[in-house]
Amino acid sequence: MNGANTRSGTGLVRLVGAGPGDPELLTVKAARAIAEADVVVFDRLVSGAILDLVPPGTRRIDVGKSTGHHPVPQEAINALLIALARAGHRVVRLKGGDPFLFGRGGEEALALRAAGIGVEVVPGITSAQGCAASLGVPLTHRTLASGVRFVTGHARAGAELDLDWDGLADPDTTLVVYMGLASIGAIATQLISAGRGPATAVLAVSRGTLHDQRAVTTTLERLSRETDHLDLPSPTLFIVGEVARLAQSKPVSEHDPCHEPPHRALVAAE
């Protein structure tokens, strides 16, 4: 272990945003927290390139979840973080994107504070920002989008997806859908029914900011009936709105952390 914390008293838990995947998009504070940790508890969406930054000998604990597969329930994760901190360790709870945006970091922070554990939050670049920037797409634009909304396309177990469809149909708002790969066809249909134009542009970005990033531009109408043809691996993020038409077919930056050219399959929106 990277110097198990032998200081007396309770340790500290840092909820750290790992960003969208590219390790160079980590904040300086996040990189320092990882380097100083005794234990790193990480999620499935933390990229391998970022896990490579964990010092040799530092304990790593994988608590990743995927759709329909939760090997470590959230309550058990909360209990694990509390136990590690009470043992005096400096704990980094490493989450993809930002820990407080669809990352359940808020639940973990509340559980830790209720247990008397010190919590520090280190924000991260969220996937919406990283994926959009990688293709040169502004989430807001003076003439195309006056606002942006982030929603999850993943409902709680046994529940239907219940979103503010009328509000999300606003043509002046960019809509970003997280965790929506399995339900994006139904989401597109609901948006059209609520009044969003069928020809509205949609940008789907898979494994954003990584060397194997893929992106496809389409429309709501096509998305509602052709989702099976996207063939995009998880995680995939969807950007809905006219700003999606501004997506570049070439990398915004030629730098790539893995020294491989990114693959992007771009299909022009109709």
HUJO-V766535 format. One record per pair of residues at least 24 apart in sequence whose ideal C-beta (glycine too) atoms are under 8 Angstrom apart, sorted by the first residue. I is the first residue (numbers start at 1). GAP is how many residues later the second one is. D is the distance in Angstrom with one decimal. If there is no record, write none. Layout:
# HUJO-V766535
i->I gap->GAP d->D
i->I gap->GAP d->D
This chain:
# HUJO-V766535
i->1 gap->37 d->6.1
i->1 gap->38 d->7.6
i->1 gap->56 d->5.9
i->1 gap->57 d->6.5
i->1 gap->58 d->5.2
i->2 gap->35 d->6.9
i->2 gap->36 d->6.0
i->2 gap->53 d->5.0
i->2 gap->54 d->7.9
i->2 gap->55 d->5.0
i->2 gap->56 d->3.9
i->2 gap->57 d->7.8
i->3 gap->35 d->6.6
i->4 gap->34 d->5.6
i->4 gap->84 d->7.8
i->4 gap->85 d->6.7
i->5 gap->33 d->5.1
i->5 gap->82 d->7.9
i->5 gap->83 d->4.5
i->5 gap->84 d->4.8
i->5 gap->85 d->5.5
i->6 gap->82 d->6.9
i->7 gap->81 d->5.9
i->8 gap->80 d->7.2
i->9 gap->79 d->6.7
i->10 gap->75 d->5.6
i->10 gap->76 d->5.7
i->10 gap->78 d->6.8
i->10 gap->106 d->7.1
i->10 gap->107 d->6.2
i->10 gap->108 d->6.9
i->11 gap->27 d->7.5
i->11 gap->73 d->6.8
i->11 gap->74 d->4.3
i->11 gap->75 d->7.4
i->11 gap->76 d->6.9
i->11 gap->77 d->4.8
i->11 gap->78 d->4.5
i->11 gap->79 d->5.6
i->11 gap->80 d->6.1
i->11 gap->106 d->7.8
i->11 gap->107 d->7.8
i->12 gap->73 d->6.7
i->12 gap->78 d->5.7
i->12 gap->79 d->7.0
i->12 gap->105 d->7.7
i->12 gap->106 d->4.6
i->12 gap->107 d->7.7
i->12 gap->108 d->6.4
i->13 gap->68 d->5.4
i->13 gap->71 d->7.6
i->13 gap->72 d->5.2
i->13 gap->78 d->4.5
i->13 gap->79 d->7.9
i->13 gap->80 d->5.9
i->13 gap->95 d->7.9
i->13 gap->99 d->5.5
i->13 gap->104 d->5.8
i->13 gap->105 d->7.0
i->13 gap->106 d->5.5
i->13 gap->107 d->7.5
i->14 gap->76 d->7.7
i->14 gap->77 d->7.0
i->14 gap->78 d->5.1
i->14 gap->79 d->6.8
i->14 gap->105 d->7.8
i->14 gap->106 d->4.7
i->14 gap->107 d->7.6
i->14 gap->108 d->5.8
i->15 gap->78 d->5.0
i->15 gap->80 d->7.0
i->15 gap->84 d->4.2
i->15 gap->85 d->7.8
i->15 gap->90 d->4.8
i->15 gap->93 d->6.4
i->15 gap->94 d->6.2
i->15 gap->104 d->6.5
i->15 gap->105 d->7.2
i->15 gap->106 d->4.9
i->15 gap->107 d->6.8
i->16 gap->76 d->5.2
i->16 gap->77 d->6.6
i->16 gap->78 d->5.2
i->16 gap->79 d->7.0
i->16 gap->83 d->6.7
i->16 gap->106 d->4.4
i->16 gap->108 d->7.0
i->17 gap->78 d->6.1
i->17 gap->79 d->7.9
i->17 gap->80 d->6.1
i->17 gap->81 d->4.3
i->17 gap->82 d->5.1
i->17 gap->86 d->7.7
i->17 gap->105 d->6.2
i->17 gap->106 d->5.2
i->17 gap->107 d->1.9
i->17 gap->108 d->7.2
i->17 gap->109 d->7.6
i->18 gap->24 d->7.8
i->18 gap->27 d->7.8
i->18 gap->28 d->4.7
i->18 gap->29 d->7.3
i->18 gap->32 d->5.1
i->18 gap->76 d->5.3
i->18 gap->77 d->6.2
i->18 gap->78 d->5.4
i->18 gap->79 d->7.3
i->18 gap->106 d->5.8
i->19 gap->31 d->7.6
i->19 gap->77 d->7.6
i->19 gap->78 d->6.6
i->19 gap->105 d->4.6
i->19 gap->106 d->4.4
i->19 gap->111 d->6.3
i->19 gap->190 d->7.7
i->20 gap->76 d->7.2
i->20 gap->77 d->6.2
i->20 gap->105 d->6.1
i->20 gap->106 d->7.4
i->20 gap->107 d->4.7
i->20 gap->109 d->7.6
i->20 gap->110 d->3.1
i->20 gap->111 d->6.4
i->20 gap->188 d->5.1
i->20 gap->189 d->4.5
i->21 gap->26 d->4.1
i->21 gap->28 d->7.1
i->21 gap->29 d->7.3
i->21 gap->75 d->7.5
i->21 gap->109 d->7.2
i->21 gap->186 d->6.9
i->21 gap->187 d->6.6
i->21 gap->188 d->4.7
i->21 gap->189 d->4.5
i->22 gap->25 d->7.6
i->22 gap->27 d->7.3
i->22 gap->108 d->7.2
i->22 gap->187 d->4.1
i->22 gap->188 d->6.7
i->22 gap->235 d->5.6
i->23 gap->24 d->7.3
i->23 gap->26 d->4.7
i->23 gap->27 d->4.9
i->23 gap->29 d->7.6
i->23 gap->30 d->6.1
i->23 gap->234 d->5.9
i->24 gap->231 d->7.7
i->24 gap->233 d->5.9
i->25 gap->100 d->5.1
i->25 gap->105 d->6.0
i->25 gap->184 d->6.4
i->26 gap->24 d->6.7
i->26 gap->27 d->7.7
i->26 gap->98 d->7.4
i->27 gap->95 d->6.6
i->27 gap->96 d->7.3
i->27 gap->97 d->6.8
i->27 gap->98 d->7.9
i->29 gap->93 d->5.2
i->30 gap->92 d->5.0
i->30 gap->94 d->6.3
i->33 gap->59 d->5.3
i->33 gap->87 d->7.9
i->33 gap->89 d->5.7
i->34 gap->58 d->5.8
i->34 gap->60 d->7.1
i->36 gap->54 d->6.1
i->37 gap->53 d->5.4
i->37 gap->54 d->6.7
i->37 gap->55 d->4.0
i->38 gap->51 d->4.2
i->38 gap->52 d->4.7
i->38 gap->53 d->7.0
i->39 gap->45 d->5.4
i->39 gap->50 d->5.1
i->39 gap->51 d->7.5
i->39 gap->52 d->5.0
i->39 gap->53 d->7.2
i->40 gap->51 d->7.9
i->40 gap->52 d->4.8
i->40 gap->54 d->5.6
i->41 gap->36 d->7.3
i->41 gap->39 d->6.7
i->41 gap->40 d->6.6
i->41 gap->43 d->7.5
i->41 gap->50 d->6.5
i->41 gap->51 d->7.1
i->41 gap->52 d->5.0
i->41 gap->53 d->6.8
i->42 gap->51 d->8.0
i->42 gap->52 d->4.2
i->42 gap->53 d->7.8
i->43 gap->51 d->6.8
i->43 gap->52 d->5.2
i->43 gap->53 d->5.8
i->43 gap->60 d->7.6
i->44 gap->52 d->7.8
i->45 gap->50 d->7.5
i->45 gap->51 d->3.1
i->45 gap->52 d->7.2
i->45 gap->190 d->5.9
i->46 gap->48 d->5.3
i->46 gap->49 d->7.1
i->46 gap->50 d->5.4
i->47 gap->49 d->7.7
i->47 gap->163 d->6.2
i->49 gap->161 d->7.6
i->49 gap->208 d->6.0
i->49 gap->209 d->7.0
i->50 gap->44 d->7.6
i->66 gap->168 d->7.7
i->67 gap->87 d->7.1
i->67 gap->112 d->7.9
i->67 gap->115 d->6.5
i->67 gap->167 d->7.9
i->74 gap->30 d->6.3
i->74 gap->33 d->6.5
i->77 gap->31 d->7.0
i->78 gap->29 d->7.3
i->78 gap->30 d->5.9
i->78 gap->33 d->4.0
i->78 gap->34 d->7.5
i->81 gap->27 d->6.4
i->81 gap->30 d->7.6
i->81 gap->31 d->6.1
i->81 gap->36 d->7.4
i->82 gap->29 d->7.0
i->82 gap->30 d->6.4
i->82 gap->33 d->4.7
i->82 gap->35 d->5.9
i->85 gap->27 d->7.2
i->85 gap->32 d->4.5
i->85 gap->33 d->7.5
i->86 gap->29 d->7.9
i->86 gap->31 d->7.4
i->95 gap->29 d->7.4
i->96 gap->28 d->8.0
i->96 gap->31 d->7.2
i->96 gap->139 d->7.8
i->97 gap->27 d->5.8
i->97 gap->28 d->7.3
i->97 gap->29 d->4.5
i->97 gap->30 d->4.7
i->97 gap->33 d->7.8
i->98 gap->25 d->5.4
i->98 gap->26 d->4.6
i->98 gap->27 d->7.2
i->98 gap->28 d->4.4
i->99 gap->24 d->7.4
i->99 gap->25 d->6.8
i->101 gap->25 d->5.0
i->101 gap->49 d->6.7
i->102 gap->48 d->7.5
i->102 gap->50 d->5.2
i->102 gap->76 d->5.1
i->102 gap->77 d->6.9
i->126 gap->24 d->7.7
i->127 gap->51 d->6.7
i->127 gap->81 d->6.0
i->127 gap->108 d->7.3
i->127 gap->110 d->5.2
i->128 gap->48 d->4.4
i->128 gap->50 d->7.6
i->128 gap->109 d->6.6
i->128 gap->111 d->7.3
i->130 gap->78 d->5.5
i->130 gap->79 d->4.7
i->131 gap->74 d->4.1
i->131 gap->77 d->3.5
i->131 gap->78 d->6.9
i->131 gap->106 d->5.0
i->131 gap->108 d->7.2
i->132 gap->107 d->6.2
i->132 gap->111 d->8.0
i->133 gap->119 d->6.8
i->134 gap->71 d->7.4
i->134 gap->74 d->5.8
i->134 gap->75 d->5.2
i->134 gap->79 d->6.4
i->134 gap->117 d->7.2
i->134 gap->118 d->6.3
i->135 gap->68 d->7.0
i->135 gap->70 d->6.9
i->135 gap->80 d->5.8
i->135 gap->112 d->4.4
i->135 gap->113 d->5.4
i->135 gap->117 d->7.0
i->135 gap->129 d->7.7
i->136 gap->110 d->6.6
i->136 gap->111 d->6.8
i->136 gap->112 d->4.1
i->136 gap->116 d->4.9
i->137 gap->66 d->6.5
i->137 gap->102 d->6.4
i->137 gap->106 d->5.5
i->137 gap->107 d->6.4
i->137 gap->109 d->5.4
i->137 gap->110 d->5.3
i->138 gap->105 d->5.7
i->138 gap->108 d->6.9
i->139 gap->35 d->5.1
i->139 gap->37 d->7.1
i->139 gap->100 d->7.5
i->139 gap->104 d->6.5
i->140 gap->34 d->6.6
i->140 gap->103 d->7.6
i->141 gap->101 d->8.0
i->141 gap->102 d->5.3
i->141 gap->105 d->7.6
i->144 gap->97 d->7.2
i->144 gap->98 d->4.6
i->144 gap->99 d->5.2
i->144 gap->102 d->7.9
i->145 gap->27 d->6.2
i->145 gap->28 d->6.3
i->145 gap->29 d->4.4
i->145 gap->96 d->5.4
i->145 gap->97 d->6.8
i->145 gap->98 d->5.2
i->146 gap->26 d->4.8
i->146 gap->27 d->7.1
i->147 gap->25 d->6.9
i->147 gap->26 d->4.8
i->147 gap->27 d->7.2
i->148 gap->25 d->6.6
i->148 gap->26 d->4.3
i->148 gap->27 d->7.7
i->148 gap->28 d->6.6
i->149 gap->24 d->5.7
i->149 gap->25 d->7.4
i->149 gap->26 d->5.5
i->149 gap->27 d->7.1
i->150 gap->26 d->5.0
i->150 gap->28 d->6.7
i->151 gap->24 d->6.8
i->151 gap->25 d->7.3
i->151 gap->26 d->5.8
i->151 gap->27 d->7.2
i->152 gap->25 d->7.5
i->152 gap->26 d->5.0
i->152 gap->27 d->5.3
i->152 gap->28 d->7.3
i->153 gap->24 d->4.7
i->153 gap->25 d->6.7
i->153 gap->26 d->5.4
i->153 gap->27 d->2.3
i->153 gap->28 d->7.4
i->153 gap->29 d->7.5
i->153 gap->30 d->4.8
i->153 gap->31 d->6.3
i->153 gap->34 d->5.8
i->153 gap->85 d->7.6
i->154 gap->24 d->7.7
i->154 gap->25 d->4.0
i->154 gap->26 d->7.0
i->154 gap->28 d->7.7
i->154 gap->29 d->7.3
i->155 gap->28 d->7.8
i->161 gap->25 d->7.1
i->161 gap->26 d->7.2
i->163 gap->24 d->7.8
i->163 gap->27 d->7.5
i->165 gap->25 d->5.0
i->165 gap->26 d->6.6
i->165 gap->28 d->7.2
i->165 gap->29 d->4.0
i->166 gap->28 d->5.2
i->166 gap->29 d->7.4
i->168 gap->26 d->7.0
i->168 gap->28 d->7.4
i->169 gap->25 d->3.9
i->169 gap->26 d->4.5
i->169 gap->27 d->4.1
i->170 gap->26 d->8.0
i->171 gap->25 d->6.6
i->171 gap->26 d->6.5
i->171 gap->29 d->7.2
i->171 gap->70 d->7.8
i->171 gap->71 d->7.6
i->173 gap->68 d->6.9
i->174 gap->65 d->6.5
i->174 gap->66 d->7.0
i->174 gap->67 d->3.9
i->174 gap->69 d->5.4
i->175 gap->63 d->8.0
i->175 gap->64 d->7.6
i->175 gap->65 d->4.1
i->175 gap->66 d->6.1
i->176 gap->61 d->6.7
i->176 gap->62 d->7.1
i->176 gap->63 d->5.5
i->176 gap->64 d->7.5
i->177 gap->60 d->7.0
i->177 gap->61 d->4.2
i->177 gap->63 d->6.9
i->178 gap->59 d->6.2
i->179 gap->56 d->7.3
i->180 gap->56 d->7.7
i->180 gap->58 d->5.6
i->181 gap->51 d->7.1
i->181 gap->53 d->5.7
i->181 gap->54 d->7.6
i->181 gap->55 d->4.7
i->184 gap->39 d->6.3
i->184 gap->43 d->5.6
i->184 gap->54 d->5.8
i->185 gap->38 d->6.6
i->185 gap->39 d->5.4
i->185 gap->40 d->7.2
i->185 gap->42 d->4.0
i->187 gap->51 d->8.0
i->188 gap->32 d->4.7
i->188 gap->33 d->7.7
i->188 gap->35 d->4.3
i->188 gap->36 d->3.9
i->188 gap->39 d->7.9
i->189 gap->35 d->4.6
i->191 gap->29 d->6.0
i->191 gap->49 d->7.2
i->192 gap->28 d->5.7
i->192 gap->29 d->6.8
i->192 gap->32 d->6.5
i->196 gap->24 d->6.3
i->196 gap->44 d->7.7
i->199 gap->70 d->8.0
i->199 gap->71 d->6.6
i->200 gap->40 d->6.3
i->200 gap->41 d->6.7
i->200 gap->42 d->7.1
i->201 gap->39 d->7.6
i->201 gap->40 d->6.8
i->201 gap->41 d->5.8
i->201 gap->42 d->7.8
i->201 gap->43 d->3.9
i->201 gap->44 d->4.7
i->201 gap->68 d->4.3
i->202 gap->36 d->6.0
i->202 gap->37 d->7.0
i->202 gap->38 d->5.1
i->202 gap->42 d->5.9
i->202 gap->67 d->7.3
i->203 gap->35 d->7.2
i->203 gap->36 d->4.4
i->203 gap->41 d->3.8
i->203 gap->44 d->5.3
i->204 gap->26 d->6.1
i->204 gap->28 d->5.9
i->204 gap->32 d->5.7
i->204 gap->33 d->7.4
i->204 gap->34 d->5.3
i->204 gap->35 d->8.0
i->205 gap->31 d->6.8
i->205 gap->32 d->5.1
i->205 gap->33 d->7.9
i->205 gap->34 d->7.2
i->206 gap->26 d->3.9
i->206 gap->27 d->5.5
i->206 gap->28 d->7.5
i->206 gap->29 d->7.2
i->206 gap->30 d->4.4
i->207 gap->26 d->6.5
i->207 gap->28 d->6.9
i->208 gap->27 d->8.0
i->208 gap->29 d->6.2
i->210 gap->48 d->7.6
i->210 gap->52 d->7.9
i->211 gap->45 d->5.5
i->211 gap->46 d->7.2
i->211 gap->47 d->3.9
i->211 gap->48 d->8.0
i->211 gap->49 d->4.5
i->211 gap->50 d->7.8
i->211 gap->51 d->5.8
i->212 gap->48 d->7.9
i->212 gap->50 d->7.2
i->212 gap->51 d->6.0
i->213 gap->49 d->5.0
i->213 gap->50 d->7.1
i->213 gap->51 d->6.5
i->214 gap->49 d->6.0
i->214 gap->50 d->6.0
i->214 gap->51 d->5.6
i->215 gap->32 d->6.6
i->215 gap->49 d->4.9
i->215 gap->50 d->7.2
i->215 gap->51 d->5.9
i->216 gap->49 d->6.0
i->216 gap->50 d->6.7
i->216 gap->51 d->5.4
i->217 gap->27 d->6.0
i->217 gap->28 d->7.3
i->217 gap->30 d->5.6
i->217 gap->49 d->5.9
i->217 gap->50 d->5.9
i->217 gap->51 d->6.3
i->217 gap->52 d->4.6
i->218 gap->49 d->6.3
i->218 gap->51 d->6.0
i->219 gap->50 d->5.4
i->219 gap->51 d->5.6
i->222 gap->48 d->7.2
i->244 gap->25 d->6.9
i->245 gap->24 d->5.9
